[in-house]
Amino acid sequence: MTALKLENVNKSFGPVHVLKDINLEVEDGEFVVFVGPSGCGKSTLLRVIAGLEDASSGTIRIGGEVVNSVPPAKRGIAMVFQSYALYPHLTVRDNMGLGLKQEGQPKDVVDARVSKASKMLDLEQYAQRRPAELSGGQRQRVAIGRAIVREPKLFLFDEPLSNLDAALRMNTRVEIAELHRTLAASMIYVTHDQIEAMTLADKIVVLRDGRIEQVGSPMELYNNPANRFVASFLGSPSMNFLERSVPGLPAGQTIGIRPEHLGLREDGQIFGKVTHVERLGGDTNLLVQTGQGEIMTVRLFGQDPTEVGDEIRVGFDPACAFYFDAQQERIFQQAA
Amino acid sequence: MTKARSSLSTKTTMHAVLIVYTIIALFPVFVILINSFKSRRAIFRDPLGLPNEETFSLIGYQTVLKQGDFFLYFQNSMIVTVVSLALILLFGAMAAFALAEYRFKGNTLMGLYLALGIMIPIRIGTVAILEMMVSTGLVNTLTALILVYTAQGLPLAVFILSEFMKGVSDDLKNAGRIDGLSEYKIFFRLVLPLVRPAMATVAVFNMIPIWNDLWFPLILAPAEEVKTLTLGSQVFIGQFVTDWNAVLSALSMAILPVMILYVIFSRQLIRGITSGAVK
């Protein structure tokens, strides 16, 4: 069964066309990540699914039912917001229980579900505190707890980790992944961070300017991007695009090589000068200006003695490279 | 305070300026208060002197309490002020919520239209208002005053509150919607508590002019049983003879309720006024 099905969904704010013909299916139990640069419409799409914005056209089905005119509370969804959005005047417990109370669930059901969620998220000792007395990470867990207790058909996450610091972000990311395994629930997760997308998703949806650019598993998108935008968006450091530096490349075409597929070799195809070195311990990133004036990143595994100003030759395996035409679309026959 | 941010001299100057200003602002109130406790002769002989054994007199308060229905006036003023404030806050906040929260055609235009009331004094329409009140039979009722004061207070209330409501996080309101709260509950339970400082600001800004107003009570409700305190105090001011003891005593007593309300609201008020600048 499909948890969510979008058919030709469009959304306009006045003359601004934000979402353009979105078609998408989310299977039961699937973790889907919407990713894209800011302003691409990913949050709007999530709000349309939640019912916080009406779609201008198209149909939205959740669990098989058309929900276009169903209010958010009755869609069987729960949402976690970037700013946590906890009710400031309620305790942690009441924050989590409010949705169920509004549904008219009996008190013992509310209590049981809230206790279960608090236990799962390790929030039991904070039950009587107010949001203002909690740290950022705890607040986000309360927000997640508020979503869990409703036992929704579909979880929606709107950039839930953006307000957390780096260490906490990593921990919470792992917690969300574990939560997904435990609950086996369908989840949609919006982020602009490609690491979150790669690590959490069963399926990534890359959006640009209100259109879906490509849908696929993280490794599919990494190994087989449909166009230059997707290729550049996933992977860190991002892919190098060269037009002039590689000998034998037809005019108008661009070659894309991931930094990790480049290496220092005596017989390398590209000649250049190191302009900057980033030593990360495990990796060393070299910024190289090629003889033709293009800048590229070379990612070397382990530590490397190369210094700024060194002249180096960089080589790559043509099988690992991607070719794009002038319209930035992938040219498939030349690959591999 | 750390040394880096303030030196002794700037601090002294700052306080000196503030103290001078406080003295200037409080001086008239002080003069009213001391003179209300003096005999008539002492008021004229030495208007700035403190009451002493010789000049101390409660004659003014006695006159006020004996003559006229001072408590009735007091009650009228209280009813008019409190009901008007309640209506201004309720309707002002509701209109502000609609303007801040919902996208509809003419939203900006509506906001501007409501703000227009800030720039046009309501007293320009006094004749029309009086005619309206006469034809609806509301002359000489407290309702007339309440309606006028509500209309007078709404523009500023809507203007201030809608700015504050735009600042309430959208996510919070959306979280409420997903949890199944109705728009009314979102308004009363989530948004109103968060704009409480702004509400206090609006309340204080509206309270004082309403309490002190002489114009509309004089025109719309001059009858004995609906007189407000300010209007009631006027009986002691005659064209040829003025009972200064009584006037000063009445005014001193009229200050009290406003002061009490101000003390209640002041913490919220200060937060309301400064939150825009500091945060």
Interface residues (C-beta under 8 A of the other chain):
Chain A: R47 A50 G51 L52 P71 P72 A73 K74 I77 A78 M79 F81 Q82 S83 Y84 A85 L86 Y87 P88 H89 L98 G99 Q102 E103 R146 D158
Chain B: S169 D171 L172 N174 A175 G176 R177 I178 D179 G180 L181 R189 L190 P193 L194
